[in-house]
Amino acid sequence: MKVNFNKEEISDISQKILNKIININYDKAKILALSGDLGAGKTTLTQEIAKSFGIKDKIISPTFVIMKFYNIDPKSKYYSHFKRLIHIDAYRLEKFEDLLKIGWTDLVEDKDNLIIIEWPERVEGILDSNSYLVKLGHIDDQTRIVEF
C-alpha cells in the first residue's frame, strides 16, 4: 500500500502500520524496518508509535548510541502485544554482525519486543519473512510517501 501524507496524518499512518504488525503471527520479537532518505520521516513515525504505546520519553534517533529501550505503558491498548520498544538506528553500522555484537539475537528472541530499526539496508540480512518493511520518501517539503 502506498500513501501520501503530511505531518498531521502521521498518527493515522502509525496506527495502520501497528494494526498490520500485531496480526503477524510470530513467536519472536516483531521487527519494523524503516527505510528512507534523511528527513523522510523514520524518527517521526517512531515517535508516533511511541505515543500510541504511552511512552512519555522524548524519542530521538539513537544515531550515536545505536539503540534505546522504552517500556510500554501497561495502560496502552498495545500492551497485550508488546511490553518493550527497542529503537535502533543502523546508520553507523556496516554489517549485520555489528548488530550481533550488541545483543541482536537476544532481542529478537523476546516476543514481547517491538524492534524498530532505521536504516535496515545498512545491516543487510537482518530482515526475515516476519519483518515488516516500511519505505518512506519525500514528495515535497510538506508531503511524504509511505509504502508498507
C-alpha positions, 0 to 999 in steps of 0.5 A: 500500500502506498500513501501520501501524507503530511505531518498531521496524518502521521498518527493515522499512518502509525496506527495502520502500520501497528494494526498490520504488525500485531496480526503477524503471527510470530513467536519472536520479537516483531521487527519494523524496518524503516527505510528512507532518505534523511528527513523522510520521516523514520524518527517521526513515525517512531515517535508516533508509535511511541505515543500510541504505546504511552511512552512519555520519553522524548524519542530521538534517533539513537544515531550515536548510541545505536539503540534505546529501550522504552517500556510500554505503558501497561495502560496502552491498548498495545500492551497485550502485544508488546511490553518493550520498544527497542529503537535502533538506528543502523546508520553507523553500522556496516554489517549485520554482525555489528548488530550481533555484537550488541545483543541482536539475537537476544532481542529478537528472541523476546516476543514481547519486543517491538524492534524498530530499526532505521536504516535496515539496508545498512545491516543487510540480512537482518530482515526475515519473512516476519519483518515488516518493511516500511519505505518512506520518501519525500514528495515535497517539503510538506508531503511524504510517501509511505509504502508498507 
